[in-house]
């Protein structure tokens, strides 16, 4: 596993990796941004100069200043992304869970629209050669292959990403320069005056803003991938990326200005492809397609990481998470993979052409950016940055992103509804999972474990009770070693008394540091009742089975515990006793004292629980040694029941 310190170093390899992983989304936006800005309007000098000006200042204020300079500082032991940011500030206020969930859902919804729009935009370049080409089926085929290969891990392809993206950015820069030379005065478009004037005078200002926003959509992904590349590598490589992007936009602007006063069908004449020489076009389309696939790959990997973090922060039902390669941060979530796959193909079939998808794009990502702004301002406050600076940051970015949001809301009817409904669906799942857990915890009763020491000791020695297991392990959610759930004591003493040589209590605490792996052992009753507390980071795989065995081996090695079987015949041969895990599943039986809202949440939760991984699978327990006991969450009190006896 690569060390966090190595990642932070500025290296050629680090720069190349960051080009490959991070900039796919931002890097492919020149394919459709100008197309979206001009739309069906007549080309005018102000429209084009203002457009470039707005793109340049959006990239400067939004991507460079907010993300590359400020947000990248909010790293959680080297990891980035909205949930890492949330775990840095969540102790500050309870309500911060809302921006975290909303932002996470918006990013996942974005993962459904990015692959279709980037791949479609690239493939539609072929229409210049074959006007009647059926691009939809090609796009669907590429998307299907992309999702099928996810399960094998992407480290193989990942090695090639950097050099390909370097070629892509260089190509964009060179093509842009070739046109800037024809009309050097285009540089004046970088003056913010033109952008400002365009917004004041053009009746379609909001629509234009919604289109301009597409140039910065990948900024959020750039922060999520902080852990893979390190801050310095991102900040330095961004200089090159931004230069190439701006040059390309300026080149497209020159081509458009040469057609001043005309209305162009931009679906047939995409300025991105029009600034390529004829002979180069087919290569250009090829490189664009590969770059689009790389952009999609980065988003898919990002979605997997998001869901894995959400599961460990208890914001998403437990799902199977695979680790196809040894590489740090490489994971594969089958359920999310196929959901995204269906979603992406659905988008292609629903909208069919990239210009229709532009309408659905951008809305959810503006929401994610607004949420990041709220969380970053809390982070800056935590870092003791002066209140004035924090307020300025918050106000400036709430205004910028609020304006973009209103620009994107114009698209709601044309397709924005799609990503918002996906986001809402995801939100309802996360919110339900989070809230239901809080409702359940209200009914979990903790009791002093000390009161039961002597009874547990006596039960262990009582030979009239058949032995249940040599070593009996319970998963407990009690945060302190002085407490235990009443349900566990009930399970040991009353629900078929369970005699064992040693009782173990295992508690898992998910901590805010991404890769922490520590444990503590408390001998509550020496050689009879032992508690192990695991402290695992929110990016660590929770294989309790393996971790527990490792801890027991260490304890045996140090002579702190004896796990030899106490059966005489086995003891003579020093054979290790059997282990049994008991997982207590709390079932909500009587819900009449819940409010209507809580009943609804719990009903939804029960349905989600059916499709999620069971506790024992979620913790990676060996199923052949697990007993699952269902226990009602609320027991009725017999004193409240009235009944009369008749003589």
ROMI-128669 format. One record per residue (C-alpha): residue number from 1; residue in one letter; y, x, z. Coordinates in steps of 0.1 Angstrom, whole numbers. Last residue first. Layout:
PT     k   r       y       x       z
PT   NUM   A       Y       X       Z
...
! end
This chain:
PT     k   r       y       x       z
PT   647   X    -179    -645     385
PT   646   X    -153    -637     358
PT   645   X    -138    -602     355
PT   644   X    -103    -601     341
PT   643   X     -89    -576     316
PT   642   X     -55    -557     314
PT   641   X     -52    -523     297
PT   640   X     -23    -501     308
PT   639   X     -43    -484     335
PT   638   X     -69    -473     309
PT   637   X     -43    -449     294
PT   636   X     -48    -447     256
PT   635   X     -56    -412     243
PT   634   X     -32    -398     218
PT   633   X     -42    -369     194
PT   632   X     -78    -380     191
PT   631   X    -102    -350     190
PT   630   X    -123    -340     160
PT   629   X    -145    -310     167
PT   628   X    -152    -284     140
PT   627   X    -180    -260     148
PT   626   X    -177    -226     130
PT   625   X    -203    -199     126
PT   624   X    -216    -206      91
PT   623   X    -180    -212      79
PT   622   X    -169    -176      83
PT   621   X    -133    -180      93
PT   620   X    -105    -172      68
PT   619   X     -78    -188      88
PT   618   X     -71    -214      61
PT   617   X    -109    -219      57
PT   616   X    -112    -229      94
PT   615   X     -80    -249      94
PT   614   X     -92    -270      63
PT   613   X     -76    -262      30
PT   612   X     -52    -289      17
PT   611   X     -61    -320      -4
PT   610   X     -71    -342      26
PT   609   X     -42    -328      47
PT   608   X     -17    -341      22
PT   607   X     -30    -376      26
PT   606   X     -29    -374      64
PT   605   X       7    -360      61
PT   604   X      18    -390      40
PT   603   X       6    -413      67
PT   602   X      22    -391      94
PT   601   X      56    -392      76
PT   600   X      54    -430      72
PT   599   X      45    -435     108
PT   598   X      74    -412     118
PT   597   X      99    -432      98
PT   596   X      86    -465     112
PT   595   X      89    -451     147
PT   594   X      58    -439     166
PT   593   X      44    -457     196
PT   592   X      18    -477     176
PT   591   X       2    -445     161
PT   590   X     -32    -447     176
PT   589   X     -58    -424     160
PT   588   X     -40    -393     149
PT   587   X     -68    -368     147
PT   586   X     -64    -333     163
PT   585   X     -89    -309     148
PT   584   X    -103    -285     173
PT   583   X    -119    -254     157
PT   582   X    -147    -239     177
PT   581   X    -159    -204     166
PT   580   X    -193    -192     176
PT   579   X    -204    -156     181
PT   578   X    -240    -145     187
PT   577   X    -249    -117     211
PT   576   X    -254     -81     199
PT   575   X    -289     -67     203
PT   574   X    -293     -40     228
PT   573   X    -332     -40     225
PT   572   X    -337     -50     262
PT   571   X    -308     -75     259
PT   570   X    -326     -94     231
PT   569   X    -357    -102     253
PT   568   X    -336    -108     284
PT   567   X    -311    -131     267
PT   566   X    -277    -117     278
PT   565   X    -268    -106     242
PT   564   X    -247     -74     241
PT   563   X    -210     -82     238
PT   562   X    -198     -59     266
PT   561   X    -160     -56     269
PT   560   X    -135     -29     278
PT   559   X    -159       0     269
PT   558   X    -133      15     246
PT   557   X    -157      11     216
PT   556   X    -165     -25     227
PT   555   X    -127     -33     227
PT   554   X    -122     -17     193
PT   553   X    -152     -36     178
PT   552   X    -138     -68     193
PT   551   X    -104     -61     176
PT   550   X    -120     -55     142
PT   549   X    -141     -87     146
PT   548   X    -110    -107     153
PT   547   X     -91     -92     123
PT   546   X    -121     -99     100
PT   545   X    -124    -136     110
PT   544   X     -87    -141     114
PT   543   X     -81    -133      78
PT   542   X     -44    -144      78
PT   541   X     -30    -125      48
PT   540   X       2    -109      58
PT   539   X      35    -120      41
PT   538   X      48    -140      71
PT   537   X      42    -110      94
PT   536   X      12    -112     119
PT   535   X      14    -110     156
PT   534   X     -22    -117     169
PT   533   X     -27    -126     205
PT   532   X     -61    -121     220
PT   531   X     -72    -139     251
PT   530   X    -103    -131     272
PT   529   X    -122    -153     296
PT   528   X    -155    -140     311
PT   527   X    -157    -103     311
PT   526   X    -127    -100     334
PT   525   X    -111    -135     339
PT   524   X     -77    -136     321
PT   523   X     -83    -103     303
PT   522   X     -52    -103     281
PT   521   X     -54     -85     247
PT   520   X     -24     -78     224
PT   519   X     -24     -76     186
PT   518   X      -3     -62     159
PT   517   X       1     -65     121
PT   516   X      38     -67     108
PT   515   X      42     -70      71
PT   514   X      71     -94      66
PT   513   X      89     -92      99
PT   512   X      98    -127     110
PT   511   X      67    -133     130
PT   510   X      37    -156     125
PT   509   X      19    -159     159
PT   508   X     -18    -163     159
PT   507   X     -36    -172     192
PT   506   X     -73    -165     198
PT   505   X     -89    -176     231
PT   504   X    -123    -160     238
PT   503   X    -150    -173     262
PT   502   X    -177    -149     272
PT   501   X    -213    -155     283
PT   500   X    -213    -191     271
PT   499   X    -220    -226     284
PT   498   X    -204    -254     265
PT   497   X    -204    -287     284
PT   496   X    -210    -315     258
PT   495   X    -175    -329     255
PT   494   X    -166    -324     292
PT   493   X    -162    -288     303
PT   492   X    -156    -267     271
PT   491   X    -141    -294     249
PT   490   X    -120    -309     276
PT   489   X    -107    -275     285
PT   488   X     -98    -270     248
PT   487   X     -82    -305     246
PT   486   X     -60    -297     276
PT   485   X     -43    -271     255
PT   484   X     -40    -238     274
PT   483   X     -13    -221     294
PT   482   X      -8    -189     314
PT   481   X     -13    -168     282
PT   480   X      19    -182     268
PT   479   X      24    -195     233
PT   478   X      -4    -221     234
PT   477   X     -16    -228     199
PT   476   X     -52    -219     206
PT   475   X     -81    -210     183
PT   474   X    -113    -211     204
PT   473   X    -141    -185     204
PT   472   X    -174    -187     222
PT   471   X    -195    -155     226
PT   470   X    -231    -159     237
PT   469   X    -234    -194     223
PT   468   X    -241    -230     235
PT   467   X    -264    -220     264
PT   466   X    -283    -249     279
PT   465   X    -268    -260     312
PT   464   X    -292    -257     342
PT   463   X    -285    -219     340
PT   462   X    -251    -223     355
PT   461   X    -235    -188     353
PT   460   X    -210    -196     325
PT   459   X    -203    -230     341
PT   458   X    -194    -213     374
PT   457   X    -169    -189     357
PT   456   X    -154    -218     337
PT   455   X    -151    -238     370
PT   454   X    -135    -208     388
PT   453   X    -109    -201     361
PT   452   X     -99    -237     356
PT   451   X     -68    -240     376
PT   450   X     -56    -207     362
PT   449   X     -53    -223     327
PT   448   X     -23    -243     336
PT   447   X     -22    -273     313
PT   446   X      -7    -279     278
PT   445   X      -7    -314     263
PT   444   X      -4    -316     225
PT   443   X      14    -349     218
PT   442   X      48    -336     209
PT   441   X      31    -309     188
PT   440   X      18    -336     165
PT   439   X      54    -349     158
PT   438   X      66    -313     151
PT   437   X      37    -307     128
PT   436   X      44    -339     110
PT   435   X      80    -327     105
PT   434   X      71    -295      87
PT   433   X      44    -309      65
PT   432   X      65    -339      56
PT   431   X      96    -318      48
PT   430   X      75    -295      26
PT   429   X      59    -323       7
PT   428   X      90    -344       3
PT   427   X     109    -313      -9
PT   426   X      83    -307     -36
PT   425   X      87    -343     -49
PT   424   X     125    -339     -47
PT   423   X     124    -307     -67
PT   422   X     102    -323     -94
PT   421   X     127    -353     -95
PT   420   X     156    -329     -98
PT   419   X     139    -309    -126
PT   418   X     134    -341    -146
PT   417   X     167    -358    -138
PT   416   X     185    -328    -154
PT   415   X     171    -340    -187
PT   414   X     199    -358    -207
PT   413   X     209    -381    -179
PT   412   X     215    -353    -154
PT   411   X     233    -331    -178
PT   410   X     268    -340    -165
PT   409   X     253    -329    -131
PT   408   X     253    -294    -145
PT   407   X     291    -291    -147
PT   406   X     294    -307    -112
PT   405   X     270    -281     -99
PT   404   X     289    -253    -117
PT   403   X     321    -265     -99
PT   402   X     302    -266     -66
PT   401   X     289    -231     -73
PT   400   X     323    -216     -78
PT   399   X     339    -237     -49
PT   398   X     310    -230     -25
PT   397   X     312    -194     -36
PT   396   X     348    -189     -28
PT   395   X     347    -209       5
PT   394   X     317    -192      19
PT   393   X     328    -156      10
PT   392   X     363    -163      23
PT   391   X     349    -177      55
PT   390   X     326    -147      60
PT   389   X     354    -123      53
PT   388   X     377    -140      78
PT   387   X     349    -142     105
PT   386   X     345    -104     104
PT   385   X     310     -92      96
PT   384   X     290     -91     129
PT   383   X     257     -88     111
PT   382   X     248    -123     124
PT   381   X     279    -137     107
PT   380   X     268    -120      74
PT   379   X     234    -137      78
PT   378   X     249    -171      84
PT   377   X     270    -166      52
PT   376   X     239    -156      34
PT   375   X     221    -188      45
PT   374   X     249    -211      32
PT   373   X     253    -191      -1
PT   372   X     215    -191      -6
PT   371   X     216    -230      -4
PT   370   X     243    -231     -30
PT   369   X     222    -208     -52
PT   368   X     192    -231     -49
PT   367   X     213    -261     -59
PT   366   X     226    -243     -89
PT   365   X     190    -234     -98
PT   364   X     180    -271     -98
PT   363   X     207    -281    -123
PT   362   X     203    -250    -146
PT   361   X     179    -264    -171
PT   360   X     173    -301    -179
PT   359   X     200    -301    -205
PT   358   X     190    -268    -219
PT   357   X     156    -284    -225
PT   356   X     170    -305    -253
PT   355   X     184    -274    -270
PT   354   X     149    -258    -266
PT   353   X     131    -284    -286
PT   352   X     101    -306    -277
PT   351   X     117    -322    -247
PT   350   X      87    -342    -233
PT   349   X      59    -322    -249
PT   348   X      74    -288    -239
PT   347   X      82    -301    -203
PT   346   X      46    -314    -199
PT   345   X      32    -280    -210
PT   344   X      54    -264    -183
PT   343   X      43    -290    -156
PT   342   X       6    -287    -164
PT   341   X       8    -249    -161
PT   340   X      29    -251    -130
PT   339   X       3    -273    -113
PT   338   X     -24    -250    -126
PT   337   X      -9    -219    -111
PT   336   X       2    -237     -79
PT   335   X     -34    -247     -71
PT   334   X     -48    -213     -81
PT   333   X     -24    -192     -59
PT   332   X     -25    -156     -71
PT   331   X     -12    -126     -52
PT   330   X       3     -92     -59
PT   329   X      27     -84     -31
PT   328   X      13     -50     -25
PT   327   X     -11     -39     -52
PT   326   X     -48     -40     -44
PT   325   X     -55     -65     -71
PT   324   X     -67    -101     -74
PT   323   X     -54    -112     -40
PT   322   X     -63    -149     -38
PT   321   X     -45    -177     -19
PT   320   X     -63    -210     -13
PT   319   X     -39    -236       0
PT   318   X     -27    -245      35
PT   317   X      -2    -274      32
PT   316   X      34    -261      28
PT   315   X      62    -255      53
PT   314   X      42    -239      81
PT   313   X      60    -205      78
PT   312   X      27    -191      66
PT   311   X      22    -217      39
PT   310   X      59    -214      28
PT   309   X      54    -176      25
PT   308   X      24    -181       2
PT   307   X      43    -208     -18
PT   306   X      73    -185     -24
PT   305   X      51    -155     -34
PT   304   X      32    -177     -59
PT   303   X      65    -190     -73
PT   302   X      78    -155     -78
PT   301   X      47    -145     -97
PT   300   X      53    -175    -120
PT   299   X      90    -166    -124
PT   298   X      82    -129    -133
PT   297   X      56    -141    -158
PT   296   X      81    -164    -175
PT   295   X     106    -136    -180
PT   294   X      77    -114    -194
PT   293   X      67    -142    -218
PT   292   X     103    -145    -230
PT   291   X     106    -107    -234
PT   290   X      74    -108    -256
PT   289   X      89    -136    -277
PT   288   X     122    -118    -280
PT   287   X     104     -86    -292
PT   286   X      85    -106    -318
PT   285   X     116    -125    -329
PT   284   X     135     -92    -333
PT   283   X     107     -76    -352
PT   282   X     108    -106    -377
PT   281   X     146    -103    -379
PT   280   X     148     -66    -386
PT   279   X     149     -68    -424
PT   278   X     176     -96    -423
PT   277   X     199     -76    -400
PT   276   X     202     -93    -366
PT   275   X     235    -109    -357
PT   274   X     221    -143    -368
PT   273   X     192    -142    -344
PT   272   X     214    -145    -313
PT   271   X     239    -167    -333
PT   270   X     211    -194    -336
PT   269   X     215    -209    -371
PT   268   X     190    -236    -375
PT   267   X     194    -250    -340
PT   266   X     231    -240    -342
PT   265   X     239    -266    -368
PT   264   X     274    -252    -374
PT   263   X     307    -271    -374
PT   262   X     333    -249    -390
PT   261   X     369    -240    -380
PT   260   X     361    -203    -374
PT   259   X     329    -190    -390
PT   258   X     338    -154    -386
PT   257   X     346    -163    -350
PT   256   X     309    -172    -345
PT   255   X     297    -137    -357
PT   254   X     323    -120    -335
PT   253   X     312    -141    -305
PT   252   X     276    -131    -310
PT   251   X     287     -95    -308
PT   250   X     306    -101    -276
PT   249   X     276    -118    -261
PT   248   X     254     -88    -271
PT   247   X     279     -63    -256
PT   246   X     280     -84    -224
PT   245   X     242     -84    -221
PT   244   X     239     -47    -228
PT   243   X     265     -38    -202
PT   242   X     249     -61    -176
PT   241   X     215     -46    -180
PT   240   X     227     -10    -177
PT   239   X     247     -17    -146
PT   238   X     219     -38    -132
PT   237   X     196      -8    -133
PT   236   X     217       9    -106
PT   235   X     218     -21     -82
PT   234   X     182     -30     -87
PT   233   X     169       6     -81
PT   232   X     191       9     -50
PT   231   X     179     -24     -35
PT   230   X     142     -18     -37
PT   229   X     118     -26     -65
PT   228   X      90     -49     -54
PT   227   X     105     -61     -22
PT   226   X     138     -71     -38
PT   225   X     120     -94     -62
PT   224   X     134    -126     -46
PT   223   X     169    -113     -50
PT   222   X     166    -109     -87
PT   221   X     149    -142     -90
PT   220   X     181    -159     -76
PT   219   X     202    -141    -102
PT   218   X     180    -154    -131
PT   217   X     202    -184    -139
PT   216   X     233    -163    -145
PT   215   X     239    -169    -182
PT   214   X     228    -206    -180
PT   213   X     260    -213    -160
PT   212   X     280    -211    -192
PT   211   X     262    -242    -205
PT   210   X     271    -263    -174
PT   209   X     306    -249    -176
PT   208   X     308    -261    -212
PT   207   X     297    -296    -203
PT   206   X     323    -296    -175
PT   205   X     351    -285    -199
PT   204   X     342    -311    -226
PT   203   X     379    -323    -227
PT   202   X     390    -287    -234
PT   201   X     425    -277    -223
PT   200   X     421    -267    -187
PT   199   X     386    -251    -190
PT   198   X     396    -232    -222
PT   197   X     427    -219    -206
PT   196   X     408    -205    -176
PT   195   X     383    -188    -198
PT   194   X     410    -173    -220
PT   193   X     431    -160    -190
PT   192   X     400    -143    -175
PT   191   X     405    -114    -200
PT   190   X     371    -103    -212
PT   189   X     380    -120    -246
PT   188   X     404     -91    -252
PT   187   X     373     -71    -263
PT   186   X     371     -92    -295
PT   185   X     399     -70    -308
PT   184   X     372     -46    -320
PT   183   X     362     -69    -350
PT   182   X     337     -53    -373
PT   181   X     328     -27    -346
PT   180   X     320     -55    -322
PT   179   X     293     -67    -347
PT   178   X     272     -35    -347
PT   177   X     280     -31    -309
PT   176   X     262     -64    -302
PT   175   X     231     -54    -322
PT   174   X     230     -21    -302
PT   173   X     233     -38    -269
PT   172   X     207     -64    -276
PT   171   X     182     -37    -289
PT   170   X     188     -16    -258
PT   169   X     181     -47    -236
PT   168   X     148     -54    -254
PT   167   X     137     -18    -256
PT   166   X     142     -14    -219
PT   165   X     124     -48    -214
PT   164   X      94     -34    -233
PT   163   X      94      -1    -213
PT   162   X      95     -20    -180
PT   161   X      69     -47    -188
PT   160   X      40     -23    -199
PT   159   X      30     -14    -163
PT   158   X      31     -51    -153
PT   157   X       5     -60    -179
PT   156   X     -22     -42    -159
PT   155   X      -7     -53    -125
PT   154   X      -8     -89    -136
PT   153   X     -38    -101    -116
PT   152   X     -69    -116    -132
PT   151   X     -61    -151    -121
PT   150   X     -29    -151    -140
PT   149   X     -46    -147    -174
PT   148   X     -51    -185    -178
PT   147   X     -14    -192    -171
PT   146   X      -1    -170    -199
PT   145   X     -27    -182    -223
PT   144   X     -16    -218    -218
PT   143   X      21    -209    -221
PT   142   X      14    -191    -254
PT   141   X      -6    -220    -268
PT   140   X      20    -246    -257
PT   139   X      48    -226    -275
PT   138   X      27    -224    -307
PT   137   X      20    -261    -306
PT   136   X      57    -270    -302
PT   135   X      69    -247    -330
PT   134   X      55    -268    -358
PT   133   X      71    -248    -387
PT   132   X      90    -269    -412
PT   131   X     118    -244    -417
PT   130   X      95    -214    -421
PT   129   X     115    -182    -423
PT   128   X     146    -193    -404
PT   127   X     123    -215    -383
PT   126   X     107    -184    -368
PT   125   X     137    -180    -344
PT   124   X     123    -212    -328
PT   123   X      97    -189    -312
PT   122   X     123    -172    -289
PT   121   X     141    -203    -278
PT   120   X     107    -221    -272
PT   119   X      95    -192    -250
PT   118   X     127    -191    -230
PT   117   X     129    -229    -226
PT   116   X      92    -235    -218
PT   115   X      89    -206    -193
PT   114   X     121    -215    -174
PT   113   X     115    -252    -168
PT   112   X      85    -253    -144
PT   111   X      96    -222    -124
PT   110   X     130    -239    -119
PT   109   X     113    -266     -99
PT   108   X      99    -239     -77
PT   107   X     133    -224     -72
PT   106   X     147    -259     -64
PT   105   X     119    -264     -39
PT   104   X     127    -231     -21
PT   103   X     164    -238     -20
PT   102   X     159    -273      -5
PT   101   X     134    -259      21
PT   100   X     157    -231      31
PT    99   X     189    -253      31
PT    98   X     170    -277      54
PT    97   X     155    -252      78
PT    96   X     190    -240      86
PT    95   X     193    -272     107
PT    94   X     177    -256     138
PT    93   X     204    -229     142
PT    92   X     207    -192     148
PT    91   X     170    -185     153
PT    90   X     164    -192     116
PT    89   X     186    -163     104
PT    88   X     162    -136      94
PT    87   X     133    -160      87
PT    86   X     156    -179      63
PT    85   X     164    -148      43
PT    84   X     127    -141      39
PT    83   X     123    -177      29
PT    82   X     151    -175       3
PT    81   X     139    -142     -13
PT    80   X     140    -106      -3
PT    79   X     117     -81      14
PT    78   X     127     -46      25
PT    77   X     123     -51      62
PT    76   X     141     -85      58
PT    75   X     168     -77      33
PT    74   X     201     -94      34
PT    73   X     219     -65      18
PT    72   X     207     -77     -16
PT    71   X     230    -108     -10
PT    70   X     263     -89     -11
PT    69   X     264     -64     -40
PT    68   X     237     -75     -64
PT    67   X     237    -112     -55
PT    66   X     273    -123     -48
PT    65   X     293     -96     -65
PT    64   X     272     -88     -96
PT    63   X     254    -121    -103
PT    62   X     280    -147     -94
PT    61   X     314    -130     -96
PT    60   X     307    -105    -125
PT    59   X     281    -125    -145
PT    58   X     303    -156    -142
PT    57   X     333    -136    -151
PT    56   X     317    -123    -183
PT    55   X     303    -157    -193
PT    54   X     336    -174    -187
PT    53   X     355    -148    -209
PT    52   X     329    -150    -236
PT    51   X     333    -188    -237
PT    50   X     371    -186    -236
PT    49   X     371    -163    -266
PT    48   X     347    -186    -285
PT    47   X     363    -219    -276
PT    46   X     398    -205    -279
PT    45   X     392    -192    -314
PT    44   X     378    -225    -326
PT    43   X     343    -236    -337
PT    42   X     339    -273    -341
PT    41   X     318    -287    -313
PT    40   X     281    -297    -318
PT    39   X     268    -273    -291
PT    38   X     293    -244    -287
PT    37   X     283    -236    -251
PT    36   X     246    -244    -255
PT    35   X     241    -222    -286
PT    34   X     261    -195    -268
PT    33   X     237    -196    -238
PT    32   X     204    -199    -257
PT    31   X     189    -166    -267
PT    30   X     215    -147    -247
PT    29   X     196    -160    -216
PT    28   X     166    -137    -221
PT    27   X     178    -109    -198
PT    26   X     188    -132    -170
PT    25   X     152    -146    -168
PT    24   X     134    -113    -175
PT    23   X     157     -92    -153
PT    22   X     135     -86    -123
PT    21   X     101     -75    -132
PT    20   X     104     -51    -162
PT    19   X     138     -37    -156
PT    18   X     130     -33    -119
PT    17   X      98     -13    -129
PT    16   X     119      10    -151
PT    15   X     144      17    -124
PT    14   X     116      24     -99
PT    13   X      99      47    -123
PT    12   X     131      66    -128
PT    11   X     136      68     -90
PT    10   X     161      57     -65
PT     9   X     143      56     -32
PT     8   X     141      22     -14
PT     7   X     106      16     -27
PT     6   X      94      48     -11
PT     5   X     107      38      23
PT     4   X      88       5      22
PT     3   X      56      24      18
PT     2   X      33      16     -10
PT     1   X       0       0       0
! end
